[in-house]
Amino acid sequence: MNKLGSNLLFSALLTIVMNGIDITYHLATEWAVHLNYVAIKLTVVFAATFLIAHFVGKGKQQGIATSISGPLMFYLYYVAANPTLNREEFKIDEQFWFFFLHAAFMTIVYIAAFWQLQRTDWRKHLSFVILSAIGATALDAIFIMARLKVLGFDEEQEVRFFTFAVIAIPLMVYLMASAITSYKNTKTMKITTSVLAGAVITLATWDVLHGIFAAILLFVMYTLVQTYTFDNDFVHGISKRGWLILAIVTGIIGSFYQFLPRKTVKSIAEWLIFDRTIFGYTIRQNDIILVSTLLLVIGLVSFYKVYTLYKSAPKDI
C-alpha cells in the first residue's frame, strides 16, 4: 500500500473510533447527538489527523499533536457556528472542558492503534475490542441518524429519538463479538461473529435492515483494523518556506472568519454565497465557518511541519 492509502486508512480508523467513544459518552450522559454534529466532527478531526499523519508522521509526539489539534479546531468551529438546536431545551457540548474530553478520547484511540500493532499481550486484545467494537458503534449510529434523516426527521426530532437506549444493544453485541474475535482472529471467525452480531441485532430490534447493516459494518471495522499500518510514512510535500507561507495565509484567512462577530460573518456570507443553492444544496453560514475551520487546520499543521523541519535541520558547528 502506498503512503497516501496507508495514511488515509489510519486517519479514517482513528476518526471513526474517536467519534464512537464520543457518541457513546454523549448519549450515556444525555447530551445531544445528531447527524450534522457528527458529520462536522468527522470532517474536522479527520482533516487534522490525516494532515499530521501524511506530512509529519506517526508517533508519540504526533499523537499528542493529533489529540490536541482536531478537538481544538472542532471547538473553535462550534463556538463560531450558528446554533441549530434550542440551547434551552437540549444539552450541547459547547463548553470549553469538552475540548479536554475529546482530546482524551483521541489519546485513547491513538494508544489503542499503537498497541494493536506493537503489543502481543492483553493490550493487543483490548485494543482490538476498542477499535472494532467502538468503530462499529460509530458507523451504526451514523446509519441510524442517516435513516432518521431520510424518514424526514429534523434535528430536534432526531435528538429526541436518538438516545442511549437506541445504541445500547448494538454496542453490547459489538463488544462481545469483538472480544471473541480478538482471541481467534481469523477470517472465518470474523465472518461468523459479524453474521451472528447482525442476527442478534435483528432479533433484538425486529429490524432486518439494521441487522444486515450491523453485520456489514462490524466486518468493515475488522478489515480496517487488520489493514491499517503504523509505519511512519510521511511526505515532505513542499519546501520549508512553502510550508511557512501556507501556514500564514491559511491561518489569516481561517481566523478572519473564526473571530469576527456572528453578525459580521453573516453579512459577509450573504454578500458572497450564503443561501445560494448549488446542485440542490443550499449553502449556509455554518458552511462558511466550516471552510474557515479547515483552513485553520491546514495552517496549524503547516506551522507544526515548519517546526519539525527546523528541528530536524542540521545544526551549524
VEXGU-687012 format. One record per residue (C-alpha): residue in one letter; x, y, z; residue number from 1. Coordinates in nm, 3 decimals. Last residue first. Layout:
// residues N
+------+---------+---------+---------+-----+
: type :       X :       Y :       Z : seq :
+------+---------+---------+---------+-----+
:    A :       X :       Y :       Z : NUM :
...
+------+---------+---------+---------+-----+
//
This chain:
// residues 317
+------+---------+---------+---------+-----+
: type :       X :       Y :       Z : seq :
+------+---------+---------+---------+-----+
:    I :   2.908 :   2.364 :   1.444 : 317 :
:    D :   2.599 :   2.455 :   1.239 : 316 :
:    K :   2.296 :   2.243 :   1.321 : 315 :
:    P :   2.146 :   2.006 :   1.067 : 314 :
:    A :   1.770 :   2.062 :   1.013 : 313 :
:    S :   1.546 :   1.822 :   1.206 : 312 :
:    K :   1.413 :   2.086 :   1.445 : 311 :
:    Y :   1.361 :   2.338 :   1.167 : 310 :
:    L :   1.169 :   2.080 :   0.963 : 309 :
:    T :   0.964 :   1.971 :   1.265 : 308 :
:    Y :   0.866 :   2.332 :   1.344 : 307 :
:    V :   0.774 :   2.403 :   0.983 : 306 :
:    K :   0.552 :   2.095 :   0.983 : 305 :
:    Y :   0.379 :   2.213 :   1.301 : 304 :
:    F :   0.319 :   2.552 :   1.140 : 303 :
:    S :   0.169 :   2.371 :   0.841 : 302 :
:    V :  -0.048 :   2.157 :   1.070 : 301 :
:    L :  -0.191 :   2.472 :   1.231 : 300 :
:    G :  -0.249 :   2.646 :   0.898 : 299 :
:    I :  -0.416 :   2.343 :   0.742 : 298 :
:    V :  -0.644 :   2.309 :   1.045 : 297 :
:    L :  -0.716 :   2.683 :   1.030 : 296 :
:    L :  -0.816 :   2.643 :   0.666 : 295 :
:    L :  -1.046 :   2.359 :   0.774 : 294 :
:    T :  -1.204 :   2.594 :   1.028 : 293 :
:    S :  -1.254 :   2.862 :   0.761 : 292 :
:    V :  -1.434 :   2.609 :   0.541 : 291 :
:    L :  -1.652 :   2.503 :   0.834 : 290 :
:    I :  -1.739 :   2.865 :   0.917 : 289 :
:    I :  -1.851 :   2.924 :   0.558 : 288 :
:    D :  -2.063 :   2.610 :   0.579 : 287 :
:    N :  -2.210 :   2.745 :   0.902 : 286 :
:    Q :  -2.343 :   3.047 :   0.714 : 285 :
:    R :  -2.542 :   2.823 :   0.486 : 284 :
:    I :  -2.504 :   2.696 :   0.129 : 283 :
:    T :  -2.829 :   2.549 :   0.000 : 282 :
:    Y :  -2.774 :   2.213 :  -0.169 : 281 :
:    G :  -2.968 :   2.121 :  -0.485 : 280 :
:    F :  -2.663 :   2.117 :  -0.710 : 279 :
:    I :  -2.566 :   2.463 :  -0.580 : 278 :
:    T :  -2.829 :   2.671 :  -0.399 : 277 :
:    R :  -2.740 :   3.016 :  -0.274 : 276 :
:    D :  -2.832 :   3.095 :   0.085 : 275 :
:    F :  -2.491 :   3.249 :   0.160 : 274 :
:    I :  -2.264 :   3.282 :  -0.143 : 273 :
:    L :  -2.071 :   3.606 :  -0.100 : 272 :
:    W :  -2.267 :   3.907 :   0.024 : 271 :
:    E :  -2.480 :   3.684 :   0.246 : 270 :
:    A :  -2.164 :   3.526 :   0.385 : 269 :
:    I :  -2.010 :   3.865 :   0.459 : 268 :
:    S :  -2.325 :   3.980 :   0.638 : 267 :
:    K :  -2.347 :   3.653 :   0.832 : 266 :
:    V :  -1.983 :   3.679 :   0.934 : 265 :
:    T :  -2.043 :   4.033 :   1.059 : 264 :
:    K :  -2.349 :   3.924 :   1.256 : 263 :
:    R :  -2.154 :   3.632 :   1.402 : 262 :
:    P :  -1.883 :   3.863 :   1.539 : 261 :
:    L :  -1.540 :   3.803 :   1.380 : 260 :
:    F :  -1.301 :   3.552 :   1.533 : 259 :
:    Q :  -1.347 :   3.248 :   1.314 : 258 :
:    Y :  -1.398 :   3.418 :   0.979 : 257 :
:    F :  -1.066 :   3.606 :   0.979 : 256 :
:    S :  -0.905 :   3.314 :   1.165 : 255 :
:    G :  -0.927 :   3.097 :   0.855 : 254 :
:    I :  -0.795 :   3.361 :   0.616 : 253 :
:    I :  -0.503 :   3.452 :   0.843 : 252 :
:    G :  -0.411 :   3.092 :   0.929 : 251 :
:    T :  -0.443 :   2.979 :   0.567 : 250 :
:    V :  -0.203 :   3.251 :   0.451 : 249 :
:    I :   0.047 :   3.219 :   0.738 : 248 :
:    A :   0.065 :   2.840 :   0.734 : 247 :
:    L :   0.092 :   2.823 :   0.355 : 246 :
:    I :   0.378 :   3.076 :   0.359 : 245 :
:    L :   0.558 :   2.873 :   0.626 : 244 :
:    W :   0.503 :   2.546 :   0.442 : 243 :
:    G :   0.641 :   2.700 :   0.121 : 242 :
:    R :   0.946 :   2.833 :   0.304 : 241 :
:    K :   1.021 :   2.486 :   0.439 : 240 :
:    S :   0.981 :   2.341 :   0.090 : 239 :
:    I :   0.679 :   2.143 :  -0.029 : 238 :
:    G :   0.538 :   1.795 :   0.026 : 237 :
:    H :   0.766 :   1.640 :   0.287 : 236 :
:    V :   0.593 :   1.303 :   0.283 : 235 :
:    F :   0.504 :   1.080 :   0.576 : 234 :
:    D :   0.501 :   0.702 :   0.604 : 233 :
:    N :   0.594 :   0.646 :   0.969 : 232 :
:    D :   0.455 :   0.294 :   0.964 : 231 :
:    F :   0.162 :   0.243 :   1.200 : 230 :
:    T :  -0.033 :   0.035 :   0.949 : 229 :
:    Y :  -0.402 :  -0.011 :   0.869 : 228 :
:    T :  -0.536 :  -0.332 :   0.715 : 227 :
:    Q :  -0.641 :  -0.557 :   1.006 : 226 :
:    V :  -0.822 :  -0.279 :   1.193 : 225 :
:    L :  -0.992 :  -0.172 :   0.870 : 224 :
:    T :  -1.100 :  -0.528 :   0.792 : 223 :
:    Y :  -1.249 :  -0.584 :   1.137 : 222 :
:    M :  -1.419 :  -0.243 :   1.107 : 221 :
:    V :  -1.575 :  -0.339 :   0.774 : 220 :
:    F :  -1.684 :  -0.672 :   0.925 : 219 :
:    L :  -1.865 :  -0.485 :   1.201 : 218 :
:    L :  -2.031 :  -0.254 :   0.949 : 217 :
:    I :  -2.153 :  -0.540 :   0.726 : 216 :
:    A :  -2.306 :  -0.736 :   1.013 : 215 :
:    A :  -2.472 :  -0.423 :   1.153 : 214 :
:    F :  -2.601 :  -0.327 :   0.807 : 213 :
:    I :  -2.784 :  -0.657 :   0.777 : 212 :
:    G :  -2.921 :  -0.630 :   1.131 : 211 :
:    H :  -3.044 :  -0.275 :   1.076 : 210 :
:    L :  -3.222 :  -0.383 :   0.759 : 209 :
:    V :  -3.384 :  -0.675 :   0.941 : 208 :
:    D :  -3.528 :  -0.460 :   1.220 : 207 :
:    W :  -3.702 :  -0.650 :   1.497 : 206 :
:    T :  -3.467 :  -0.467 :   1.736 : 205 :
:    A :  -3.338 :  -0.759 :   1.944 : 204 :
:    L :  -3.389 :  -1.023 :   1.674 : 203 :
:    T :  -3.215 :  -0.817 :   1.406 : 202 :
:    I :  -2.941 :  -0.714 :   1.649 : 201 :
:    V :  -2.877 :  -1.080 :   1.731 : 200 :
:    A :  -2.867 :  -1.177 :   1.363 : 199 :
:    G :  -2.627 :  -0.894 :   1.274 : 198 :
:    A :  -2.395 :  -0.992 :   1.557 : 197 :
:    L :  -2.409 :  -1.355 :   1.446 : 196 :
:    V :  -2.317 :  -1.256 :   1.090 : 195 :
:    S :  -2.025 :  -1.043 :   1.210 : 194 :
:    T :  -1.914 :  -1.312 :   1.457 : 193 :
:    T :  -1.903 :  -1.574 :   1.181 : 192 :
:    I :  -1.735 :  -1.354 :   0.920 : 191 :
:    K :  -1.465 :  -1.251 :   1.167 : 190 :
:    M :  -1.420 :  -1.610 :   1.287 : 189 :
:    T :  -1.375 :  -1.735 :   0.932 : 188 :
:    K :  -1.125 :  -1.459 :   0.853 : 187 :
:    T :  -0.920 :  -1.549 :   1.158 : 186 :
:    N :  -0.855 :  -1.355 :   1.478 : 185 :
:    K :  -0.917 :  -1.621 :   1.736 : 184 :
:    Y :  -0.876 :  -1.444 :   2.070 : 183 :
:    S :  -0.975 :  -1.099 :   1.942 : 182 :
:    T :  -1.277 :  -1.250 :   1.767 : 181 :
:    I :  -1.450 :  -1.333 :   2.096 : 180 :
:    A :  -1.392 :  -0.982 :   2.235 : 179 :
:    S :  -1.507 :  -0.828 :   1.905 : 178 :
:    A :  -1.837 :  -1.018 :   1.911 : 177 :
:    M :  -1.899 :  -0.932 :   2.276 : 176 :
:    L :  -1.825 :  -0.562 :   2.227 : 175 :
:    Y :  -2.027 :  -0.545 :   1.904 : 174 :
:    V :  -2.331 :  -0.700 :   2.075 : 173 :
:    M :  -2.305 :  -0.464 :   2.373 : 172 :
:    L :  -2.283 :  -0.158 :   2.148 : 171 :
:    P :  -2.567 :  -0.278 :   1.921 : 170 :
:    I :  -2.790 :  -0.320 :   2.231 : 169 :
:    A :  -2.707 :   0.019 :   2.387 : 168 :
:    I :  -2.743 :   0.232 :   2.070 : 167 :
:    V :  -3.116 :   0.304 :   2.083 : 166 :
:    A :  -3.128 :   0.311 :   2.463 : 165 :
:    F :  -2.857 :   0.577 :   2.462 : 164 :
:    T :  -3.098 :   0.819 :   2.296 : 163 :
:    F :  -3.167 :   0.904 :   1.931 : 162 :
:    F :  -3.538 :   0.988 :   1.929 : 161 :
:    R :  -3.525 :   1.330 :   2.096 : 160 :
:    V :  -3.207 :   1.424 :   1.907 : 159 :
:    E :  -3.360 :   1.331 :   1.571 : 158 :
:    Q :  -3.677 :   1.525 :   1.643 : 157 :
:    E :  -3.462 :   1.831 :   1.717 : 156 :
:    E :  -3.253 :   1.783 :   1.402 : 155 :
:    D :  -3.549 :   1.735 :   1.166 : 154 :
:    F :  -3.681 :   1.386 :   1.098 : 153 :
:    G :  -3.791 :   1.325 :   0.738 : 152 :
:    L :  -3.752 :   0.947 :   0.707 : 151 :
:    V :  -3.427 :   1.003 :   0.518 : 150 :
:    K :  -3.291 :   1.198 :   0.816 : 149 :
:    L :  -3.392 :   0.919 :   1.052 : 148 :
:    R :  -3.206 :   0.672 :   0.831 : 147 :
:    A :  -2.898 :   0.894 :   0.835 : 146 :
:    M :  -2.917 :   0.900 :   1.215 : 145 :
:    I :  -2.941 :   0.521 :   1.241 : 144 :
:    F :  -2.659 :   0.459 :   0.991 : 143 :
:    I :  -2.439 :   0.717 :   1.165 : 142 :
:    A :  -2.501 :   0.539 :   1.497 : 141 :
:    D :  -2.408 :   0.204 :   1.342 : 140 :
:    L :  -2.089 :   0.355 :   1.200 : 139 :
:    A :  -1.994 :   0.482 :   1.546 : 138 :
:    T :  -2.087 :   0.150 :   1.708 : 137 :
:    A :  -1.873 :  -0.035 :   1.453 : 136 :
:    G :  -1.577 :   0.185 :   1.550 : 135 :
:    I :  -1.644 :   0.121 :   1.918 : 134 :
:    A :  -1.648 :  -0.255 :   1.860 : 133 :
:    S :  -1.350 :  -0.283 :   1.624 : 132 :
:    L :  -1.105 :  -0.028 :   1.767 : 131 :
:    I :  -1.184 :  -0.087 :   2.134 : 130 :
:    V :  -1.203 :  -0.466 :   2.101 : 129 :
:    F :  -0.876 :  -0.483 :   1.908 : 128 :
:    S :  -0.710 :  -0.251 :   2.163 : 127 :
:    L :  -0.812 :  -0.481 :   2.446 : 126 :
:    H :  -0.678 :  -0.791 :   2.272 : 125 :
:    K :  -0.345 :  -0.624 :   2.188 : 124 :
:    R :  -0.319 :  -0.485 :   2.541 : 123 :
:    W :  -0.369 :  -0.832 :   2.686 : 122 :
:    D :  -0.034 :  -0.940 :   2.538 : 121 :
:    T :   0.116 :  -0.918 :   2.188 : 120 :
:    R :   0.192 :  -0.545 :   2.156 : 119 :
:    Q :   0.313 :  -0.327 :   1.869 : 118 :
:    L :   0.035 :  -0.348 :   1.610 : 117 :
:    Q :  -0.277 :  -0.329 :   1.826 : 116 :
:    W :  -0.096 :  -0.132 :   2.094 : 115 :
:    F :  -0.028 :   0.161 :   1.859 : 114 :
:    A :  -0.390 :   0.186 :   1.743 : 113 :
:    A :  -0.504 :   0.160 :   2.106 : 112 :
:    I :  -0.270 :   0.443 :   2.204 : 111 :
:    Y :  -0.412 :   0.664 :   1.929 : 110 :
:    V :  -0.768 :   0.572 :   2.032 : 109 :
:    I :  -0.711 :   0.660 :   2.397 : 108 :
:    T :  -0.544 :   0.988 :   2.301 : 107 :
:    M :  -0.837 :   1.072 :   2.073 : 106 :
:    F :  -1.081 :   1.026 :   2.362 : 105 :
:    A :  -0.863 :   1.234 :   2.594 : 104 :
:    A :  -0.858 :   1.519 :   2.339 : 103 :
:    H :  -1.237 :   1.499 :   2.319 : 102 :
:    L :  -1.261 :   1.530 :   2.698 : 101 :
:    F :  -1.013 :   1.818 :   2.706 : 100 :
:    F :  -1.210 :   2.006 :   2.438 :  99 :
:    F :  -1.530 :   1.927 :   2.627 :  98 :
:    W :  -1.398 :   2.148 :   2.908 :  97 :
:    F :  -1.454 :   2.451 :   2.684 :  96 :
:    Q :  -1.832 :   2.425 :   2.696 :  95 :
:    E :  -2.007 :   2.387 :   2.358 :  94 :
:    D :  -2.120 :   2.031 :   2.426 :  93 :
:    I :  -2.492 :   2.093 :   2.380 :  92 :
:    K :  -2.762 :   1.994 :   2.631 :  91 :
:    F :  -3.101 :   2.045 :   2.465 :  90 :
:    E :  -3.406 :   2.251 :   2.566 :  89 :
:    E :  -3.262 :   2.593 :   2.647 :  88 :
:    R :  -2.990 :   2.562 :   2.381 :  87 :
:    N :  -3.252 :   2.518 :   2.108 :  86 :
:    L :  -3.065 :   2.341 :   1.829 :  85 :
:    T :  -2.902 :   2.468 :   1.506 :  84 :
:    P :  -2.678 :   2.727 :   1.675 :  83 :
:    N :  -2.474 :   2.941 :   1.432 :  82 :
:    A :  -2.109 :   2.848 :   1.415 :  81 :
:    A :  -1.825 :   3.032 :   1.593 :  80 :
:    V :  -1.827 :   2.842 :   1.924 :  79 :
:    Y :  -1.862 :   2.507 :   1.745 :  78 :
:    Y :  -1.595 :   2.572 :   1.487 :  77 :
:    L :  -1.341 :   2.670 :   1.750 :  76 :
:    Y :  -1.426 :   2.354 :   1.948 :  75 :
:    F :  -1.377 :   2.143 :   1.635 :  74 :
:    M :  -1.035 :   2.303 :   1.581 :  73 :
:    L :  -0.934 :   2.222 :   1.939 :  72 :
:    P :  -1.062 :   1.863 :   1.916 :  71 :
:    G :  -0.858 :   1.801 :   1.597 :  70 :
:    S :  -0.540 :   1.979 :   1.713 :  69 :
:    I :  -0.498 :   1.836 :   2.062 :  68 :
:    S :  -0.512 :   1.459 :   2.012 :  67 :
:    T :  -0.328 :   1.492 :   1.681 :  66 :
:    A :  -0.044 :   1.691 :   1.838 :  65 :
:    I :  -0.010 :   1.436 :   2.120 :  64 :
:    G :  -0.010 :   1.151 :   1.869 :  63 :
:    Q :   0.247 :   1.331 :   1.657 :  62 :
:    Q :   0.479 :   1.350 :   1.957 :  61 :
:    K :   0.431 :   0.981 :   2.038 :  60 :
:    G :   0.448 :   0.855 :   1.680 :  59 :
:    K :   0.305 :   0.895 :   1.332 :  58 :
:    G :   0.425 :   1.129 :   1.057 :  57 :
:    V :   0.451 :   1.499 :   0.979 :  56 :
:    F :   0.300 :   1.532 :   0.630 :  55 :
:    H :   0.069 :   1.230 :   0.599 :  54 :
:    A :  -0.003 :   1.157 :   0.966 :  53 :
:    I :  -0.042 :   1.526 :   1.057 :  52 :
:    L :  -0.261 :   1.601 :   0.755 :  51 :
:    F :  -0.469 :   1.288 :   0.812 :  50 :
:    T :  -0.544 :   1.350 :   1.180 :  49 :
:    A :  -0.627 :   1.719 :   1.133 :  48 :
:    A :  -0.858 :   1.657 :   0.837 :  47 :
:    F :  -1.018 :   1.355 :   1.005 :  46 :
:    V :  -1.095 :   1.558 :   1.318 :  45 :
:    V :  -1.257 :   1.839 :   1.115 :  44 :
:    T :  -1.466 :   1.617 :   0.887 :  43 :
:    L :  -1.575 :   1.363 :   1.148 :  42 :
:    K :  -1.668 :   1.645 :   1.387 :  41 :
:    I :  -1.877 :   1.816 :   1.120 :  40 :
:    A :  -2.055 :   1.493 :   1.025 :  39 :
:    V :  -2.124 :   1.406 :   1.390 :  38 :
:    Y :  -2.290 :   1.742 :   1.461 :  37 :
:    N :  -2.487 :   1.724 :   1.134 :  36 :
:    L :  -2.610 :   1.374 :   1.220 :  35 :
:    H :  -2.741 :   1.449 :   1.568 :  34 :
:    V :  -2.620 :   1.400 :   1.925 :  33 :
:    A :  -2.748 :   1.597 :   2.224 :  32 :
:    W :  -2.602 :   1.529 :   2.568 :  31 :
:    E :  -2.782 :   1.273 :   2.781 :  30 :
:    T :  -2.484 :   1.129 :   2.974 :  29 :
:    A :  -2.499 :   0.787 :   2.803 :  28 :
:    L :  -2.579 :   0.952 :   2.468 :  27 :
:    H :  -2.283 :   1.187 :   2.487 :  26 :
:    Y :  -2.042 :   0.917 :   2.607 :  25 :
:    T :  -2.143 :   0.673 :   2.332 :  24 :
:    I :  -2.117 :   0.943 :   2.065 :  23 :
:    D :  -1.771 :   1.048 :   2.185 :  22 :
:    I :  -1.638 :   0.693 :   2.205 :  21 :
:    G :  -1.765 :   0.627 :   1.851 :  20 :
:    N :  -1.628 :   0.961 :   1.736 :  19 :
:    M :  -1.280 :   0.857 :   1.845 :  18 :
:    V :  -1.334 :   0.521 :   1.671 :  17 :
:    I :  -1.429 :   0.678 :   1.338 :  16 :
:    T :  -1.152 :   0.939 :   1.342 :  15 :
:    L :  -0.880 :   0.692 :   1.440 :  14 :
:    L :  -0.980 :   0.442 :   1.171 :  13 :
:    A :  -1.017 :   0.706 :   0.899 :  12 :
:    S :  -0.676 :   0.851 :   0.983 :  11 :
:    F :  -0.502 :   0.512 :   0.958 :  10 :
:    L :  -0.684 :   0.426 :   0.637 :   9 :
:    L :  -0.595 :   0.760 :   0.477 :   8 :
:    N :  -0.236 :   0.733 :   0.598 :   7 :
:    S :  -0.186 :   0.393 :   0.437 :   6 :
:    G :  -0.355 :   0.496 :   0.114 :   5 :
:    L :  -0.138 :   0.807 :   0.080 :   4 :
:    K :   0.182 :   0.623 :   0.170 :   3 :
:    N :   0.133 :   0.347 :  -0.087 :   2 :
:    M :   0.000 :   0.000 :   0.000 :   1 :
+------+---------+---------+---------+-----+
//
